[in-house]
Amino acid sequence: MVPLSDGPGVADIRAGLAAASREGDTSPLVQAFRAWVLGAAGPMGDLAAAAAVALGSPGGRSAGHVAILGYGATDPGLAEAFSGTFREGVAWLGARSWFRPHLPPTLEADGLSALGLALGVNRLLHRRDAAWLGALVVRGATAAGLSDLNRSLMVAAAHILEAPARRDLATMLPEARVALADLGIVPADAECRRPAWRNVLRFEPAMGDPARAALTLRAFEALCETNMPARLGRLEPGDVLRVLQGVERSLRLWTWEERPRTPRSALVRWDIENEYHVQNLLWTTLAPLFPDLNAEEYTPPVGHKNPRMDLTVPSLGLVIEVKFVRAGVSFAKIVEEIAADAALYRVDPKWRVLIPFVWDDSFRTEEHPKLIEGLRKLEMVHDAVVIPRPGKMERDAGDRIRPGRTGTRRASKAGAPGIDDIAQCPDSEASESTPRRVNRNVGVLKSRT
């Protein structure tokens, strides 16, 4: 777990690293590395095309040009387009002599090029066709005076190539290990996270190393995926999104018993039967992390409408709109509802971002990608989260939701949503149009403040 600190905010760290990765007149090789490590495929095609042209000029070609094609080979489309040129480049490099006395090192001390070559070889060639490269990176990683970044990338290249006598991954920078593990290049190691976070906080943009800044940024994003960052005061909507995307995983231990857990206890099932239950679930998830989280907040009236938002984080100008989808309700209707909600929320300029959270009680997972794609196109929507009802939460015949009375939203003094078990639901929405009752035969999760 990443430790808490009083260091800079998450947004500050992210912005600083992103700016540092673009600073200066970076070489095409650094640009290709940055595009690969940050998943920015846009510039890679132009960089690969320029490198291929340079390789056709015997007087101007270099290992860096071949390495750019190696980074490009991680894109299947580019791999096919430049595979022949990359093979020729590797053959040319393999015919050269390395570690020559009294000459300054080139590829022998260039971790960026070595890693790009290893990625390309792994994608387009058999390792035995580039055995010379495995030997080079193993020897290069032990050289005196090599920078920490170059040594780390050399070690990673050796592991990609499965080179004999390669150095242990523990010799890599912890942030390099985290970043490359996130890319699937090396195995992950939880012990690296704490020192990696420490190095992220200590990174100085003035170091003038855009490649290291890009690698550190990738490590930072990977750490944010699995840990609550160091300071919660200045987050971004994307950080809230990550928490919401983790809700599905958290339901793995959700209480849904097939039999009582102890001789003295009753059978308990925390059923999720309506939108209000989903709101309660999200409140319990988000409230400890976001001190200004509110529930059931109203926006200024819009004509005869008095819009009410499900959950909000005012410091981020963020609205979380919850939808509960039953069988028979079309996902197109959900898109229409959220589009209408967004149009009303935009009237108040303090609300800038909307994240829809959809609970699919009908388990139509094959339609989720299209629903998310549609919601992302709506104005104000940062991204969307759609989770299905867990398979273990299958209702018995006697537990079916039947027409009847339902709960209504009631804001408590503490701000958490509550449930009035017998009141009729006002302003029913399409996704909650079917009346339902609270099942009293099993334990139902409720919010009481």
N, C-alpha and C positions, 0 to 999 in steps of 0.2 A: 504494500500500500504506500502511495506517495505521501510523505509527511506534510502537515500543514505548516505554513510559514506566513510571514508578513511581507513577502516579496512582491514583485510587480504582478499586476493582474493578468489574467489569461489572455485578454484581448491585446494587452501591451506586448506580452511575450510573442504571441503569434504575429502581430504586425511587425515587430522588430526583426524577427527571424526572416519573415518573407521579404522585407526590404533589404536585409543584408545579403540574401541569396541572389538579389538582382543587382547589387551594387557593382560599380566599376565597369570597365570594358571587358566583360567576360569572354573567354575564348569559346569557339563552337563546341569544344569538348566539354567544358564546364556547363554550357547551356544544355547539351545532350544529357549529361549526368543529372542536372536539375530536373529536366523534363521527365526523365525516367523515375527518379527517386520520389518526385512529388505527383506522379501520375498525370502530368500535363502533356497529353499526346499531341496537342496542336502544333508546336514548332518542330517536332521530331522529323516529320517528312521532309521539310526544307533542309534541315541540318544533314540528314542522311543523303539527300540528293547532291548537296554541295560537297560532302565528303567523297562521294563516289566520283565526282568530276575531278577533285584534287588527286585521287588515287590514280587517275589516268595520266597524270603529269609526273614522270619519274623524278624531276628535279624538285617537286614541291610536296611530295607525299610524305606522310609520317605515320607512326603507330597510332597517334591520336585520331587520324582519319578512319583507320580500320576500326578503332574502338567505338567511334560514333556509330558506325554501321552495326556494331555489336549491341549497343544500347537500342538502336532502332529495331533490331531483330526480335526484341521482346514484344513488338507489335506484329501479329501474324501477317497483316497486309504488307508491312515494310519488309518483313523477313523474306517473303516470296520475291519481292521486287528487287532486293539487293543481295540475295544469297550468293549469286555467282561472283559479284565484286568482292564480297566479304571473304569468300574462299580464296580468291586470288591474293587478297591482302594478307591473309594468315600465312599462305604459302611463302609470300615474299618476306614476311617477318621471320618465318621459321628458317629461312636460308641465311639469315644474318648472324653475325657473331655477337655475343653479349658478354658483359663483364670483362671488357678488354682493358688491360692495364694502361694506366696513364691517360685514360680518356674519361670524361665526365659521364655519369650514367644518364640514360634517357628513359626508355621503358623500364629498365631495371629498378628505377626509383619512382615510377609514376603509377600510383595506385588507381587513379581514375581510368587510365588507359588499360591497365591490367584487368580491372573489374569488367569494363566494357567488352574486352576481348573474351574473357571467360564466359560472360553471358551469351555472346554470339556463338562461341564454340559449343556451349551446352545446348543451344537451340538449333544450330545448323550443321554441326560436324560431329564426328565421333571423337571422343577424348583422345584416343590413340593417335589421331591425325594431328594433334597439337600437344604431344607429350612435352615438347620443348617449352611450351608456355607453363605447364605445371612445374617443371624444374625451375624455370625463371622466377615464378612468384614465390616458391618455397625459399629459394636462396635470397631473393630480394627482401623478403619480410624479416630476415635476420640482419640486414645491413645496418651498420652503425650510422647514426645521423639521420635516419629516416624519420619523417614526421609521424606523429601518432595517427593522423588521418590516412596517410599513404600506407603505413604498416597495417592498419585495420582493413583497408580495402584489399591489400595483397593477401592477407590471411583469408578474407572472404573468398577471393578468387581461387585460392588453393583448395578451399573446401568445395566450391562449385565444381572444380575439375577433379576432385577426389585425388589430389596429388599425393604421392607417398611422402612421408616424413613432414607433412604440413604441421604448422604450429597450432597450438590449442586455441580455440575461440576465445578463451579467457584473456588472451593478450590483446583483444580488440578494445577500442573505446566503448564504454557501456552504451553510450547513445548510438554508436554505429551498430552495435549488436541488436539493440531494440529496433532501430529503423529497418535493418536488413531482415530481421526476423518477421517484422510486419509485412515485408515484401515477399516472404516465403523463401528467402535466399539461404538463411542459416536457422538452426533451431532456436526457439525462444528460451530465455533463461530469466525466471522471475527475480533472481538475485541481482540482475542488472538494472532493475527499474529505479531503485532508490538512488544509486550513484548517477544514473542517466539523468534523472530529474535534477539532481544537484548541478550537473554540468550544463543542463539547459538554462538554469537560473544564472549561472556564472558566465554564460556566453557573452562575449563583447563584440557587438557589430563592428567596432573599430578594428577588429583583427584583420579585416580585409580578405576574408576567405569565403567567397560565395558558395563554394562546393560544400564546405563544412557547415555553413549556415543552412543550406538546403537539407543536408543529412540530419542536422539537429532539429529542423522543423518537422521532418518526417517522424523522428523519434518523439517529439513533443505531441504530435497528433495521435500517435499510437498510445502514448501514456494517457492522454485524455480519453481515449476509447475505453480504457479499462480501470481508470482511477479517477477519483474526484480531484481536480487540480488543486494546486497549493493555496489559492485564495479564491473564495467564492464571491467576493464583492463585485467583481467586474467581469461577468461572463458574457457570452454571445448567444444568440438563438441556437446556434449549432450545438452548444453545450447542453442546452435543455433538450434538444432533439436526441442527443446520445442517451440521456437518462430515459427518455420515453421509449426509445428503441430497445432498451434493456428490460422493459416491463415483461415482455414475453418470456424471457429467460427466467425472471424472478418467479414466474408462476409454476416453475418446476416443483417447488416445495409448498405450493398453495394447499391449504387443508381441504382434502376431499377424501374422506375415509370410506373404506369398504366395510370396516368393522371398527368398533371402539378401540382406541389405543390403550386404554387401561381398564381394569375390571370395574372401576367406580365411575367411569365417564360414559357419556352418551355418544352415539354416533354423531359426528359433526361434519358438515359440508358447507363451506363458505361459498354459497352460490352467487353468481353474478347474473342478475335477472333483468336489469334495466340500466339505463344511462346513468342514473343516480349512483348505483353501485360502482360503475366504472369511474365516476368522478371521485368517489370516496377512495377507491384504489389509487388513483393518481395523486390525490391529496396526501395520502400516507407516504407515497414515494417521494414527492417533491417538497413537501413542507419542511423537512429537516435540512434541505439543501438550499432553499430559496426563501429567506426570511420575509420577503415582501409578497409571497404568494397569496393571492386572494381568490375567493370563490363567490360566484353569483354576483359579480359586479355589473352595474348598469352603466350604459353610455347615455349621453344626452338624448332626449326624445328626438325622433325623426318623424315628423308629422304625427300620425296616430300610433306610431310604433315606439316602444320603450325597450330597446334591445338589451338583453341580459347575456353576459358572457359567462361561460362555464368556469374557467380558471384563467387567471391573469398573473403576469409578472410585470408590474408597472415599471421597474427599473430598466427593463429591456423593451418596453413597449410591446409586449408579447401577449397574445391571446391563445389559449388552448381550447379548441372547440371539440367537444366529445360527442360522438355518435354511436348509437347502439343499433346494429342492423340485424333484424330478424329474418327468418326464412320468408321468402315471398316479396321482400322489399328490394327493389332494384338498386344497384350501385349508382346508376345514372341519377336517381332521385337524391342520393346522398351528395353527389357533386352539385346538383342544383341547390340544395339546402345550404351547403357551405358557401357557394357563390353568393347567395342572397345574404347570408350572415356577414360575409366579408364586405359587401357593399354597404351595409349598415354600420359596421365597425369603423370603416374608413372615414366616416363623417367626423369622428373625433380624432384630431391629428396626433394625439399622444399614443394611439395604437397603430403600430407600423408593421407588425409581423404576426402571422397567423399560422399555427400548427394544428391541423386536424388530427385527432386521435380517434380511430374507428375500431370498435369492438365488433367483430363479425361473429355473431352467435350462430350463423348458419354454416360456418366453416367452408366457405366457397373460396378456398385459397387460390384456385386457378385464376380467379378474377382479380386478385389483389394487385398484381403489377399494373394492370390497365387502370385500376382505380387510382393508384398512387400517381401514375403518369398524368391522369386527368386533373387530379387535385393540384399537382405541382404547377400546372399552367394557369391557375387562378391568380388574380391579383392579390397581393399581400401574403400569399402562402409561401413560407420558407421551404417547407417540406411536409410530408405527411407520414403518419405511422398507422399501419393497419395490422391488427393481430387477430387471429382466430380464437374462438373458444377452445381451450385445451381439450385434447381427446379424452383425458382422464375424467373430465367433468361431464360425462354422459349422464343424462337424467334417466332415472327409472320411470317406468310407466306411471307410477303413482305420484311422481314429482313433476309431471308436465305442467307447464305454465298454462293456466286456464283463464278464460275471460272472467273479469271480476274487478274488484277495487285495486287501486294501485297507489304507490307512494307519490308524494309531491315534494318538490324541492323546498327546503326551508333553511335559510341562512342562519347559522347560530351566531352568538355574540363573538365567538372566537374566529369566525370567518370560515369554518369548515362546513361543508354541506351536510345536512341531516336528512332523515327520512320520516315522513309522517305516514304511518302504515295504512291509514284508512281514508285519507283525503283523496279526492279525485284530482288527477293531474291536469293542470291548466295548460292552455296553449300547446296541445299535443302536436308533436312533430311527426313527419312521415316515418322516420326511422323508429319512433316510439308510438306508432299509431295504434297498435294492438293492445287492448287492456290486459293487465296482468295482475297477479296477486303475489304477495310475499309467502313463500313456502314456510310454514311453521313446523313441518315435520323434521327438519334438520336445522343445524345452526347456520344462520345467514349472516354474512358480514354486514354490519351497519356502523354508521358513524355517529357516536354520541359524544358530545362535548360538554 
